């Protein structure tokens, strides 16, 4: 039985995401081989559902089982190197998968004996734990990439050589046995909190997103966005913003969201007259913002909730204003660019009509609305996700026009399991970093060292945390980035006086922005692949469009009332109003258009006015409004003069 496709069977016209996103680089199996993989993935998904519904699987067994599936499948599904043949399954991949199954099986079988001999582990315990750590790092290298593996390896070695290091980095050092067993057997390392969140909340919401896709709700989001904004100036670009906000809120992946909605919106934008680099940038920036848009946001949002001890429904409320401002900023830039180029929307007769669309398919919104209601009402995250998944299965059959084959809905199970592999490998590898930080006390040492460097200057502390998040976020998943920066950078901000939740959200936001920030901007590269544009220019344009994402975190860090910490929505409202006006000024400065073309000098004035409105304070707000008003009036006078001269 042939397990792999022949090379010529791979359609050449497909967009090869593997060249952009390591997490999409799967091996290519034949129909028979793919069937076997689907059965294994489905079994994993069913086990996860059983564990969530029954709540009878002990914590450690659930995590080791989850990790066993993820790491062994990583060796089977992902090639060893970037250029490795994806149409072969080498013997060593089978051996590596089998080795990790034996490791996970050992700790599952010896679950109770290990509890009794805690702190007095045997030689075999240590050997199996060491194998587990090595295989987790190797799998993560394949799936997520080298950056997080290199960082985790450095932390691992730090536990041993810390006593030889200078200054605040020094600690007493630990024996290899203590390090290895701490990292793989206790719940402070590989099977720690990040993997725990992945094996419960994250898996269920990835499954929820897969159900939405298989039931056709993702396409409904695009149709709804088209009916609402497709006719406006630069319509397809605004459709990209709306549909990416709707779909991104449940997909949680910048790259996959860019590809799924971008395959429709980017060609339309190009057809309308947008440059390829701008079209790809619009989709990339909007898709990246999906990870900060409630109700679901990205996988890392669940980790924030767990790390900060904040109910997820409260996190949703806190994230709403920043996310809305992010998409408002992109919308403003898209509108101004469309006006500058004189681009019109699509003819209304080519677009779905809102009334008939809602009448025939409006019920497809029930799962999304339902899960928002459940989480706001105080249901546990697990229960809300399970009910949401059930609604996804039921809702398409409420009307004949939205029926889908039940077999198609069932394929959401293996798809969700496949999609969670990258998150699980990242979470388990990040557990090594977190485990070493807790064992050595490094977090407090780094925080103290950097705090001594920046002193009491909160702004400098924020800048340090921003660059840390952007640099560590190059080429790694948002989950990996958040887990690292929340361990290293967040304590610095907290010590500088930033509230706990604001500090974690600050790191989270800049970890997401790394997906569109050159030189490594995975979402922008995915957009450029569809648009057939220059990847670097696409990344630069995406950064300009998403400028709000670089400014808003400073706003809520310096004034936490924006995320309703120490205040209400009405306390945040004045800041929202001034921020929107500021985003108009910044957009005009970047695009070169406001109420008409803006000359270079006035662009600088508009940009300065926008920045002043972003900075909290009555004086800065008044100056900002004055500068933007100057640009508006100046533009109008110059327009009149030009009209009279002609």
C-alpha positions, 0 to 999 in steps of 0.5 A, a space after each residue: 500500500 502506497 502511503 505517499 503521493 507521487 510528486 507530480 500529483 501535487 497541484 502546481 497552482 496551489 499556493 505553497 504556504 510551506 515556503 512562508 509558514 513552517 507550520 503549514 509544511 506537511 508531508 504529502 500522503 497518498 489517499 490510503 496514507 492520508 486515511 490512516 492519518 485521519 483516523 489517528 487525528 480523529 481518535 485524538 480529537 475524540 479523546 480530547 472531547 471525552 476528557 473535556 466532557 467527562 472531566 475524569 482524566 487526571 491532569 498529568 495523564 491528559 497532558 502526557 497523552 496530549 503531548 504524546 499525540 502532538 509530538 509523535 504526529 509532528 515527526 510523522 507529518 512534518 519533514 525533518 528539514 525545510 528542503 527534505 522530500 515531503 513525499 517520503 517517510 524516513 525510518 528515523 521519523 517512525 523511530 522518533 515517533 515511536 520513541 516519544 510514544 514510549 516516553 509518554 506511555 511510560 509516564 502515563 503508566 507510572 503516573 501513581 508511582 511517580 507521585 509517591 517517589 516525587 523528589 526521589 526519581 529513579 535512573 529510568 525516570 531520569 533517562 525517559 525524561 531526558 529523552 522526552 525533553 530532547 524529542 520535544 525540542 527536536 519536534 518543535 524545531 521541525 514544526 515551529 522553527 529554530 528561534 524558540 528551540 535555541 532560546 529554550 536550549 539556552 535556558 536549559 543550559 543556564 540551569 547547569 552553568 548559572 553558577 559561573 555567570 556574572 552579576 545578577 545572572 548568577 545562581 547556585 547551579 543544579 545537577 542534571 538530574 534535578 533539571 531534567 526531572 523538574 522539567 519533564 515530570 513536575 507540572 512546572 516544565 514541559 507539562 506545565 500550565 501552557 500545555 494544560 491550557 492547550 490541552 483544554 481551552 485551546 484545543 476546544 476553540 480550535 475545534 470550534 473554528 474548524 466546525 465553523 469552516 466546515 459548516 460554511 460559516 466562514 464563507 458566510 462571514 465574507 458574504 456578510 462583509 461584502 453586503 455591508 461594505 463591498 459597495 463603498 470606496 475601496 470596497 474589497 479592501 474594506 471587505 477584507 478588514 470586516 471579514 478578517 475581523 469576523 473570521 480571525 476572531 475564531 481562527 486565531 492564526 494570522 497566516 491561515 486567516 490571511 490565506 483563507 479570506 485573502 484568496 477572495 479579497 486580494 484578487 478583488 482589490 487588485 482588480 479594483 486598482 490597488 497595488 499588489 503590495 497594498 492589497 496583500 498588506 491590507 489582508 495581512 494587517 486585518 488578518 493579524 488583528 483577528 487574534 486580538 478581536 474578542 470573543 475568541 482571539 488567539 490561542 495566547 489569550 487563554 494563556 493570559 487569562 490563566 496567567 493573570 487569574 482573570 476570568 476570560 469574559 473579563 479579558 474579552 471586555 478589556 480587549 474590546 476597545 483596543 481591538 476596535 481601535 486597531 481595525 478602525 485604524 486599518 479601515 481609515 487607512 484603506 478609505 484614505 488610500 481608496 480616495 487618493 486613488 479614486 477607487 470605487 466599490 463593486 457594483 451593488 448588483 454583483 454583491 449579496 443583498 443584506 436582507 435576503 442574505 440574513 433571511 436565508 443564512 442569518 441563522 449561521 451566526 448563532 454559534 458565534 453569538 451563542 458562544 459570546 453570550 455563554 462566556 459573558 454569562 459566566 459559563 466556564 470556557 470549556 462548557 461554552 466551547 463545547 456548546 458552541 461546537 454543538 451549535 455548529 453541528 445543529 445550526 446548518 440543518 435549521 434551513 434546507 439551503 445551508 445543509 452540508 453533508 454530515 461527513 464534511 462536518 465530521 472532518 473538523 475533528 482531524 483538522 482541529 487535531 492537526 492544527 493544534 500540533 504547532 500550538 502544543 509543541 510551542 507550549 511544551 517547549 516554552 514550558 522548558 523556559 518557564 520551568 528554568 525561570 521558576 527553578 533558578 529565579 531568573 525572572 526576578 533577576 532579569 527584571 531587577 537588572 533591566 529595572 536598574 538600567 531604565 530606572 523609574 522611567 516607565 516609557 523606557 521600560 515599555 520600549 524595552 518590552 516592545 523590542 523584546 517582543 518584536 525580536 523574539 516574535 520573528 518567525 515564531 508563533 504568537 503563542 511561543 512569543 507570548 509565553 517567552 515575553 510574558 516570562 521575561 518582559 512582563 515582570 519588568 513592566 509590572 515592576 515599573 508600575 504597569 498593572 498585571 493584565 496591562 503588562 501581559 496584554 502589552 507583550 501579547 499585542 507586540 507578539 502579534 504585530 511581529 507577524 507583519 513587521 519586517 524582516 520576518 513578517 509571516 502574514 505579510 509574506 502569505 499576503 504577498 504570495 497571493 497578491 504576487 507582490 514584493 514580500 518586503 514592501 508588503 510587510 512595510 505597507 502592512 506595518 503602516 496600516 497597522 500603526 495603531 497596533 504600535 500605539 494602542 498598547 502604550 495608551 492602555 499601559 500608560 492609562 489602564 482605564 482604556 482597558 477598563 482597569 480602574 475605570 468604566 467604559 464611560 471613563 475610557 470613551 474620551 480616550 477612544 474619541 481622541 484616539 480615533 481622531 488621532 488615527 485619522 491624522 496618522 493615516 493622512 500622514 502616511 497615505 497623503 490624503 485627508 479631505 484632498 491630497 496632502 502635501 509633504 509638509 502638511 503630512 508631517 503636521 497631520 502625523 504629529 497631530 495624530 501622535 499628540 492625540 494618541 498620548 494621554 493628556 488634555 494639553 496634547 489632545 488640544 494641540 493634536 486637534 489644532 494641528 489636524 484642523 490646520 491640515 483640514 482648513 489648509 487643504 480646503 484653501 489650497 483646493 479652492 485656489 487650485 480650482 480658481 486657477 484652473 
